[in-house]
Amino acid sequence: MVPESWQKMKPKTPTPQRELFGAHLSELLNPEHPLYLLADRIDWRQFDLAIDACYADELGRPGVNTRLMVGLMYLKYTFSESDESVVARWVENPYWQYFCGLQYMQHELPIDSSMMSKWRKRVGAERLETLLEATIHTALAMKALKPQELQRVNVDTTVQEKAIAFPTDARLYHKMRIALVRHAKALGIPLRQSYQFVGKKTLFWQHRYAHARQMRRAAKMNRKLKTLLGRVVRDIERKARKFRGKIADEPLRELLALAQRLLAQERNSKNKIYSVHAPEVECIAKGKAHKRYEFGCKASVATTSKNNWIVGAQALHGNPYDGHTLAGAIEQIERLTAKTPQDVMVDQGYRGHGYKGEATVHVVHTIPKEATHAVRRMLKRRAAVEPTIGHLKSDNRLSRNHLTGTAGDQINVLLAAAGYNLRKLLRWIVFSPVLRLLNRLESLLNFKSALQRRLLSP
């Protein structure tokens, strides 16, 4: 349910009107360009049906056109852009404008870049799953993905890292104190001392001592930073306005609870805090030699065994055991593709998965000698999911998530997978000569019919 303060009217469907002196984009652009072809192949009406529930019927100002926002999300994750850069490049690229449903060339920003984060929060991760589903159905409709390829899938997990600094106790104490002082000043709470300069100087020397391997001096500065944070916490607790024994301001109450957890946690504590602005971040060890620990959340990725189309992607919080995530991954594949896979290949991390369903799960360790050639080839394809995860991180913004909260983790994984599938579709269009020939014939027929209508019109 959308909060009342967020309510807006449903986006209005633009009525196509011919400009007197303006040239239509379809008449200016190359009809064989991959984005031009893909814009006409995607069923954009499904997004209106899925996202209209986020808007009120007759309340507030109209929302931004749904196709424009969905197109910008696709372009952002397909070409690895930020919210700011994708809006700026949209003005310069007429193919991007045509992809987003524009009929005439625009020379101004379509929206402010901050609208994209607000739109993502409004729509939510559940509805944004439609963007990934649409890429799968578009690939099926264009014959780039064959239905029989959905019978065999590979499933694996990776870590989606959050955009946070490497967590150290000293840095966390310093940032927590700054956040508390900032919020207390906004509420008008007179603090005894903010320790602005003392805290900054103490953090500086802690870094210097730690870099010089003078660990006793570094530990002393660390204790001082913790003491300064404790003083600020107790000062705010005494002076903050209370209601029925609790601090009246809810954000301040949550910050103080976070600070108390930070002060109480030790080296071997569970559910530790690794970031002040993103407390949902978890520490995950994947056994990598070059990176022992990664800070973010676990992400599950499911791809087809043959051509590596992504048919499932989700963020997983709580650092679950890989085997316990398999049932949810297969359920998402069934939801997105409307088909149950016959064979699911996973690595040894899924041993003891406990999955009970129609699919046959193959935990690949060593290929048995008595296996047939077809089974041997199928099991060898298990490792094909690894480069797919690498491309998601290097090309589709999965390596470092900048979206806030647990919902932002889920949204980033889904849109990264949708961007990956769109890149495959664009590449398939470029290297498919049969499709180019058919589209050329279709464009010639459309041009002929348009010319006839113009000649016969009074």
Wavefront OBJ file of the C-alpha trace (Angstrom):
o trace
v 0.000 0.000 0.000
v 1.418 3.367 -1.014
v 1.540 5.960 1.842
v -0.842 8.902 1.501
v 2.073 11.338 1.258
v 3.311 9.392 -1.768
v -0.006 9.181 -3.595
v -0.088 10.328 -7.188
v -2.485 9.946 -10.041
v -1.817 7.271 -12.652
v 0.505 8.394 -15.473
v -1.382 9.765 -18.434
v -0.994 7.957 -21.746
v 0.382 10.453 -24.284
v -1.827 10.918 -27.349
v 0.172 10.744 -30.606
v -0.055 14.088 -32.339
v 1.835 14.965 -35.481
v 4.018 18.070 -35.265
v 3.760 20.405 -38.231
v 7.472 21.026 -38.731
v 8.972 18.201 -36.667
v 10.441 15.048 -38.170
v 9.316 11.784 -36.614
v 12.144 9.780 -35.015
v 11.103 6.699 -36.987
v 11.847 8.646 -40.168
v 15.278 9.810 -38.990
v 16.754 6.738 -37.347
v 18.229 3.617 -38.849
v 15.487 0.929 -38.661
v 18.168 -1.782 -38.422
v 19.699 -0.379 -35.229
v 19.433 -2.948 -32.383
v 17.724 -0.538 -29.968
v 15.250 0.508 -32.675
v 14.320 -3.118 -33.323
v 14.170 -4.025 -29.641
v 11.889 -1.072 -28.836
v 9.269 -2.482 -31.205
v 9.592 -6.052 -29.893
v 9.063 -5.464 -26.162
v 5.464 -5.578 -24.948
v 5.367 -2.292 -23.019
v 1.691 -2.623 -22.009
v 2.518 -5.243 -19.383
v 4.379 -2.636 -17.329
v 1.312 -0.381 -17.179
v -0.782 -3.294 -15.907
v 1.795 -4.213 -13.255
v 2.708 -0.716 -12.040
v -0.648 1.117 -12.164
v -1.506 -0.317 -8.734
v 1.176 1.980 -7.236
v -0.856 5.064 -8.135
v -4.155 6.500 -6.976
v -7.058 6.914 -9.394
v -7.948 10.576 -8.865
v -5.543 12.019 -6.299
v -2.417 14.121 -6.696
v -0.489 15.165 -9.764
v -0.021 12.653 -12.608
v 2.990 10.372 -12.371
v 5.791 10.153 -14.917
v 5.077 8.027 -17.974
v 5.682 4.369 -17.114
v 7.395 3.461 -20.396
v 9.858 6.333 -19.971
v 10.824 5.190 -16.467
v 11.061 1.505 -17.421
v 13.141 2.410 -20.469
v 15.525 4.492 -18.363
v 15.931 1.619 -15.899
v 16.692 -0.759 -18.748
v 19.222 1.628 -20.290
v 20.900 2.340 -16.955
v 21.647 -1.312 -16.201
v 22.294 -2.341 -19.803
v 25.014 0.260 -20.326
v 26.162 0.521 -16.667
v 25.186 4.149 -16.074
v 24.273 6.049 -12.921
v 20.953 7.832 -12.410
v 22.556 11.137 -13.372
v 24.498 9.926 -16.401
v 21.667 7.913 -17.968
v 19.395 10.974 -17.924
v 22.163 13.160 -19.395
v 22.996 10.670 -22.161
v 19.299 10.218 -22.940
v 19.154 13.807 -24.214
v 22.104 13.207 -26.550
v 21.012 9.844 -27.962
v 17.918 9.727 -30.230
v 17.910 5.908 -30.185
v 17.544 5.971 -26.411
v 14.631 8.396 -26.772
v 12.929 6.161 -29.325
v 13.479 3.160 -27.042
v 11.671 5.036 -24.252
v 8.652 5.728 -26.472
v 9.365 9.303 -27.604
v 8.210 10.238 -31.114
v 10.154 13.462 -31.587
v 13.673 14.508 -30.623
v 13.861 16.092 -27.167
v 16.505 18.627 -26.099
v 15.748 18.844 -22.375
v 16.130 16.411 -19.518
v 13.069 14.127 -19.351
v 13.077 14.038 -15.528
v 15.270 15.006 -12.639
v 17.634 12.174 -11.780
v 16.256 12.008 -8.210
v 12.921 10.844 -9.669
v 14.460 7.477 -10.517
v 15.162 6.575 -6.882
v 11.691 7.768 -5.843
v 10.111 5.697 -8.619
v 12.034 2.578 -7.571
v 10.859 2.972 -3.976
v 7.276 3.472 -5.083
v 7.197 0.454 -7.399
v 9.128 -1.944 -5.146
v 11.094 -5.089 -5.846
v 8.083 -7.368 -6.409
v 6.753 -5.338 -9.337
v 10.199 -4.650 -10.751
v 10.564 -8.391 -11.207
v 8.339 -7.799 -14.263
v 11.303 -6.100 -15.986
v 13.343 -9.304 -15.784
v 10.363 -11.399 -16.825
v 9.802 -9.174 -19.872
v 13.356 -9.729 -21.135
v 12.869 -13.511 -20.953
v 9.568 -13.419 -22.844
v 10.994 -11.014 -25.433
v 13.917 -13.370 -26.036
v 11.466 -16.257 -26.449
v 9.299 -14.257 -28.857
v 12.320 -13.272 -30.960
v 13.578 -16.902 -31.051
v 16.818 -15.867 -29.356
v 15.923 -18.153 -26.455
v 14.390 -21.529 -27.278
v 11.782 -23.045 -24.915
v 13.736 -26.293 -24.577
v 16.690 -24.363 -23.155
v 14.609 -23.643 -20.037
v 14.675 -27.323 -19.102
v 18.295 -27.226 -17.891
v 19.507 -24.425 -15.633
v 22.571 -23.633 -13.518
v 22.196 -22.031 -10.097
v 24.914 -20.372 -8.025
v 25.341 -17.657 -5.407
v 27.641 -14.662 -5.195
v 28.063 -11.614 -2.969
v 26.585 -8.259 -3.924
v 28.827 -5.776 -2.152
v 27.389 -2.594 -0.700
v 28.851 0.839 -1.352
v 30.438 1.276 2.087
v 33.929 2.006 3.343
v 35.894 -0.886 4.793
v 34.529 -1.194 8.353
v 36.913 -0.554 11.222
v 35.923 0.108 14.826
v 37.510 3.557 14.815
v 35.722 4.660 11.644
v 32.377 3.314 12.874
v 32.653 5.125 16.228
v 33.538 8.359 14.425
v 30.693 8.160 11.885
v 28.145 7.150 14.503
v 29.044 10.159 16.648
v 28.781 12.494 13.644
v 25.336 11.108 12.740
v 24.068 11.548 16.312
v 25.402 15.105 16.632
v 23.907 16.102 13.275
v 20.467 14.773 14.186
v 20.563 16.282 17.678
v 21.375 19.721 16.255
v 18.504 19.380 13.762
v 16.140 18.751 16.704
v 17.588 21.687 18.679
v 19.065 19.568 21.489
v 21.852 21.567 23.263
v 24.812 19.200 23.566
v 27.489 19.632 26.190
v 30.177 19.016 23.566
v 30.135 17.653 20.020
v 33.827 16.606 19.926
v 33.993 17.663 16.289
v 37.679 18.579 16.228
v 38.861 16.177 18.929
v 37.186 13.235 17.229
v 38.611 14.088 13.816
v 42.125 14.457 15.218
v 41.825 11.204 17.193
v 40.713 9.289 14.080
v 43.649 10.765 12.142
v 46.171 9.535 14.712
v 44.513 6.145 14.959
v 45.034 5.689 11.216
v 48.652 6.886 11.459
v 49.497 4.527 14.329
v 47.781 1.561 12.662
v 49.637 2.208 9.390
v 52.950 2.348 11.278
v 52.057 -0.928 13.056
v 52.130 0.815 16.448
v 49.135 -1.185 17.622
v 49.150 -0.177 21.295
v 48.923 3.500 20.417
v 46.261 2.725 17.783
v 44.228 0.779 20.360
v 44.457 3.727 22.754
v 43.029 6.084 20.106
v 40.345 3.493 19.383
v 39.271 3.455 23.032
v 39.195 7.254 23.065
v 36.875 7.338 20.049
v 34.586 4.841 21.776
v 34.587 6.993 24.925
v 33.647 10.103 22.927
v 30.743 8.244 21.327
v 29.532 7.026 24.728
v 29.574 10.567 26.113
v 27.487 11.891 23.218
v 24.995 9.015 23.544
v 24.473 9.619 27.263
v 24.214 13.393 26.764
v 21.480 12.984 24.133
v 19.601 10.419 26.239
v 19.462 12.879 29.144
v 18.352 15.926 27.135
v 16.106 14.467 24.414
v 12.364 15.062 24.734
v 10.556 11.954 25.974
v 6.992 10.686 25.708
v 5.783 7.909 28.017
v 9.320 7.038 28.997
v 10.615 6.815 25.429
v 12.412 9.324 23.245
v 9.726 11.051 21.211
v 11.633 11.347 17.910
v 11.634 7.924 16.234
v 14.686 8.451 13.931
v 16.725 9.618 16.941
v 15.535 6.616 18.929
v 16.679 4.275 16.137
v 20.063 6.014 15.913
v 20.584 5.674 19.649
v 19.658 1.974 19.529
v 22.180 1.523 16.716
v 24.834 3.339 18.750
v 24.154 1.132 21.785
v 24.590 -1.983 19.615
v 27.831 -0.573 18.251
v 29.188 0.166 21.742
v 28.232 -3.313 22.997
v 29.577 -5.377 20.093
v 32.937 -7.134 20.402
v 35.239 -9.077 18.137
v 33.255 -12.338 18.275
v 29.768 -10.840 18.489
v 27.029 -11.942 16.096
v 24.888 -9.615 13.959
v 27.536 -6.916 14.082
v 27.140 -3.451 12.563
v 29.458 -2.781 9.629
v 28.014 0.505 8.400
v 26.142 3.370 10.030
v 24.132 4.389 6.953
v 23.535 0.756 5.866
v 23.072 -1.364 9.015
v 21.677 -4.241 6.927
v 25.170 -5.030 5.574
v 26.508 -8.494 6.432
v 30.033 -9.911 6.466
v 30.260 -12.899 4.111
v 33.260 -15.174 3.646
v 33.273 -17.032 0.298
v 36.716 -18.622 0.627
v 38.466 -16.361 -1.882
v 42.215 -16.119 -1.516
v 42.415 -12.489 -2.655
v 39.362 -11.282 -0.693
v 38.614 -13.132 2.529
v 35.544 -11.112 3.497
v 32.964 -9.206 1.473
v 30.436 -6.788 2.945
v 26.956 -6.758 1.471
v 24.438 -9.538 0.958
v 24.299 -12.886 -0.804
v 22.696 -13.020 -4.265
v 21.373 -16.071 -6.119
v 21.643 -16.264 -9.929
v 20.000 -18.873 -12.188
v 20.961 -19.181 -15.874
v 20.066 -21.493 -18.714
v 22.673 -24.182 -19.207
v 23.155 -23.694 -22.945
v 23.332 -19.975 -23.701
v 23.473 -18.400 -20.215
v 20.208 -16.431 -20.261
v 19.389 -15.301 -16.737
v 16.050 -16.767 -15.661
v 16.227 -15.938 -11.961
v 17.995 -13.464 -9.663
v 17.321 -12.486 -6.072
v 19.056 -10.952 -3.056
v 19.244 -13.065 0.102
v 19.686 -11.512 3.546
v 20.773 -13.299 6.705
v 23.735 -15.019 4.995
v 21.795 -18.281 4.442
v 23.400 -21.593 3.567
v 23.459 -22.009 -0.221
v 21.507 -25.249 -0.131
v 18.624 -23.594 1.728
v 18.225 -21.016 -1.068
v 17.692 -23.572 -3.845
v 13.947 -24.009 -3.357
v 13.383 -20.241 -3.595
v 15.556 -20.000 -6.714
v 13.612 -22.756 -8.506
v 10.316 -21.173 -7.427
v 11.376 -17.870 -8.989
v 12.363 -19.641 -12.227
v 8.883 -21.187 -12.399
v 7.280 -17.807 -11.716
v 9.247 -15.948 -14.396
v 9.232 -18.586 -17.139
v 5.975 -20.424 -16.354
v 7.933 -23.680 -16.686
v 9.563 -26.058 -14.228
v 13.168 -26.968 -15.123
v 13.946 -30.657 -15.484
v 17.630 -30.537 -14.454
v 19.273 -28.076 -12.064
v 23.082 -28.070 -11.816
v 24.706 -26.675 -8.654
v 28.130 -26.833 -7.017
v 29.106 -28.563 -3.770
v 27.920 -25.610 -1.700
v 24.380 -26.910 -2.203
v 24.963 -30.314 -0.582
v 22.116 -31.196 1.757
v 19.759 -28.762 0.015
v 16.627 -30.697 0.994
v 14.743 -29.601 -2.135
v 11.620 -31.641 -2.848
v 10.037 -30.909 -6.194
v 9.735 -31.936 -9.801
v 13.227 -30.771 -10.826
v 16.224 -33.101 -10.580
v 19.121 -31.451 -8.716
v 22.669 -32.447 -9.736
v 25.335 -31.497 -7.177
v 28.402 -31.479 -9.424
v 31.607 -32.709 -7.800
v 33.190 -35.231 -10.114
v 31.614 -36.590 -13.268
v 30.923 -40.342 -12.849
v 32.656 -42.663 -15.282
v 29.436 -44.431 -16.207
v 27.757 -41.174 -17.271
v 26.633 -40.916 -20.867
v 28.060 -38.329 -23.231
v 24.940 -36.138 -22.918
v 24.985 -36.234 -19.098
v 28.726 -35.596 -19.042
v 28.339 -32.530 -21.243
v 25.407 -31.269 -19.139
v 27.385 -31.541 -15.892
v 30.401 -29.810 -17.412
v 28.202 -26.839 -18.267
v 27.651 -26.147 -14.547
v 30.674 -23.833 -14.461
v 29.186 -21.652 -17.230
v 27.301 -19.652 -14.584
v 30.587 -18.270 -13.197
v 31.462 -15.955 -16.151
v 27.831 -14.809 -16.181
v 28.241 -13.594 -12.600
v 31.499 -11.918 -13.638
v 29.737 -10.028 -16.443
v 26.940 -9.006 -14.075
v 29.524 -7.423 -11.797
v 31.700 -5.809 -14.455
v 29.018 -4.699 -16.951
v 25.698 -4.431 -15.092
v 26.375 -2.699 -11.752
v 26.258 -5.763 -9.484
v 29.788 -5.251 -8.153
v 28.869 -2.307 -5.897
v 25.304 -1.552 -4.884
v 24.478 2.106 -4.205
v 20.739 1.621 -3.520
v 19.616 1.940 0.098
v 18.095 -0.695 2.331
v 17.231 -4.331 1.846
v 14.737 -3.375 -0.872
v 17.565 -1.636 -2.736
v 19.601 -4.857 -2.637
v 16.746 -6.828 -4.199
v 16.042 -4.158 -6.833
v 19.692 -3.899 -7.867
v 20.007 -7.663 -8.402
v 16.823 -7.842 -10.499
v 17.669 -4.857 -12.690
v 21.263 -6.033 -13.181
v 19.915 -9.364 -14.459
v 17.462 -7.549 -16.757
v 20.300 -5.397 -18.120
v 22.397 -8.505 -18.772
v 19.583 -10.128 -20.780
v 19.086 -6.935 -22.788
v 22.778 -6.860 -23.668
v 22.475 -10.431 -24.943
v 19.408 -9.487 -26.975
v 21.156 -6.502 -28.546
v 24.175 -8.658 -29.385
v 21.930 -11.352 -30.854
v 20.174 -8.786 -33.058
v 23.512 -7.535 -34.405
v 24.771 -11.008 -35.311
v 21.492 -12.448 -36.626
v 21.452 -11.981 -40.438
v 18.046 -13.632 -40.825
v 16.484 -11.183 -38.397
v 18.095 -8.229 -40.180
v 16.661 -9.408 -43.510
v 13.170 -9.850 -42.086
v 13.250 -6.434 -40.427
v 14.463 -4.824 -43.637
v 11.507 -6.316 -45.525
v 9.155 -5.212 -42.757
v 10.497 -1.652 -42.834
v 10.109 -1.515 -46.622
v 6.509 -2.652 -46.358
v 5.821 -0.076 -43.639
v 7.396 2.647 -45.753
v 5.298 1.610 -48.752
v 2.050 1.669 -46.753
v 2.923 5.046 -45.194
v 3.692 6.472 -48.639
v 0.373 5.205 -49.986
v -1.548 6.765 -47.103
v 0.206 10.088 -47.621
v -0.545 10.067 -51.369
v -4.189 9.113 -50.905
v -4.810 11.588 -48.076
v -6.614 14.817 -49.204
l 1 2 3 4 5 6 7 8 9 10 11 12 13 14 15 16 17 18 19 20 21 22 23 24 25 26 27 28 29 30 31 32 33 34 35 36 37 38 39 40 41 42 43 44 45 46 47 48 49 50 51 52 53 54 55 56 57 58 59 60 61 62 63 64 65 66 67 68 69 70 71 72 73 74 75 76 77 78 79 80 81 82 83 84 85 86 87 88 89 90 91 92 93 94 95 96 97 98 99 100 101 102 103 104 105 106 107 108 109 110 111 112 113 114 115 116 117 118 119 120 121 122 123 124 125 126 127 128 129 130 131 132 133 134 135 136 137 138 139 140 141 142 143 144 145 146 147 148 149 150 151 152 153 154 155 156 157 158 159 160 161 162 163 164 165 166 167 168 169 170 171 172 173 174 175 176 177 178 179 180 181 182 183 184 185 186 187 188 189 190 191 192 193 194 195 196 197 198 199 200 201 202 203 204 205 206 207 208 209 210 211 212 213 214 215 216 217 218 219 220 221 222 223 224 225 226 227 228 229 230 231 232 233 234 235 236 237 238 239 240 241 242 243 244 245 246 247 248 249 250 251 252 253 254 255 256 257 258 259 260 261 262 263 264 265 266 267 268 269 270 271 272 273 274 275 276 277 278 279 280 281 282 283 284 285 286 287 288 289 290 291 292 293 294 295 296 297 298 299 300 301 302 303 304 305 306 307 308 309 310 311 312 313 314 315 316 317 318 319 320 321 322 323 324 325 326 327 328 329 330 331 332 333 334 335 336 337 338 339 340 341 342 343 344 345 346 347 348 349 350 351 352 353 354 355 356 357 358 359 360 361 362 363 364 365 366 367 368 369 370 371 372 373 374 375 376 377 378 379 380 381 382 383 384 385 386 387 388 389 390 391 392 393 394 395 396 397 398 399 400 401 402 403 404 405 406 407 408 409 410 411 412 413 414 415 416 417 418 419 420 421 422 423 424 425 426 427 428 429 430 431 432 433 434 435 436 437 438 439 440 441 442 443 444 445 446 447 448 449 450 451 452 453 454 455 456 457 458
